[in-house]
Amino acid sequence: MSPSVAWLMLMIAGALDVGWAISMKYAEGYTRIGWSIVSLVLLAAFVFLLGRALKVLEVGVAYSVWTGIGAAGTFVMGVVLFGETLSAIKLAGIALVLMGIAALKLA
């Protein structure tokens, strides 16, 4: 597998991580069966893709990028879908996460 494909898998795994976190919210403590199944499928999918990407990418970089994508994406979706609070300090924190992801990709 080429590094480009591994990075693509990593980005998709990060996006699936966001979907997983949101589906867990909708699953309401895994009491709603449909959302619970969606959550578990997304979990399996992102773990698979992350594992594949780790065959090529450095674990420290890949894991940091994956968690950063998940954190930033879940934050944005929380604001959009659930009306979670947005503040300047939160935006600054997410900006730092995104800058860290970019720096790791460029390294």
N, C-alpha and C positions, 0 to 999 in steps of 0.2 A: 504494500500500500504506500502511496506517495504521501509526503507531508501535507500536501494540499488537501488530499482526501481526508487525512486524519484531522486536519483543522476544521474541515466542513463537518465531519462527524461530531467533533467537539462542540461546534456551534449549535448543531441540531440537538445534541444532548442537553446543552444549556437551555434551549428553548423548551424542550420537553420537561426539564426540571421546573420551569415556570408553570407549565400546564399542570404538572403533578402537584405543586404547592397549592394552586388555585383549586384543583379538583378535591384536594383534602379539605379545604374550607367548605366546599359545597357538599362533601360527604358527611359533614357534621359529626365528626368523631366516628366515622365509618358506620353510621346508623342508616344511611341511605344507600341501598345496594347498588343502584346504577352508577352513582358517582364513585362509590367505593371500587367498583370494577374498573372504571375509567382510571382512577388513581393508581391502582395496582398495575394496569397495563402500561401507563406512562412511566411508572417507576422501573418496570422491567426494560422498557425500551431505552430509557436514558442510561441505565446501568450497562446495558449491552453496548451502546454506542460509545460511552465513555471508556469501557474496557477495550474496545477495538482501537480507539484513538491512542490509548496508552501503549499499544504495541509499537508505536512510532514516536510519539511525543514524550518529552520528559514529564515525569509524574508531578513534580512540583509546579511546573508551569501549567500543565493541562488541568490539574485539579483546581488551581487558583483561578484560572480563566473560567472554568465551568461553574465554580461557586459564585464568582463575580457576576456572570451572566444571570445565573439563577437569582441572586440577591437583587440586582438592579431591575431585572424584568418583573420579579414578584412584587417589588416595591411599586413600580409603575402600575401594574395590574391591580394592586390593592387600592391605589388612589382612584383608578378609573372605575373598577367594578364595585368596590365596597365603600367608597367615599372616605377612605382613610385620610388622615390629616397630612397636609403638605406644608413644609416650612422651609425657610432659607437654609437652615442648618442640615435638614434632611437632603435637600437638593445638592448641597455642597458635598455631603458624604457620598451620595450616589455618583457625583461627578468624579470624586477621587477614586471610587471603585472602577469606573469606566476608564479613567486615565491609567490605572494600574493594569487593566486588561490590555489596553493598547500598548503599554510599555512592555508587558510580557510577550505579546505577539511580535513586537519588533526586535526583541532581544535575541 
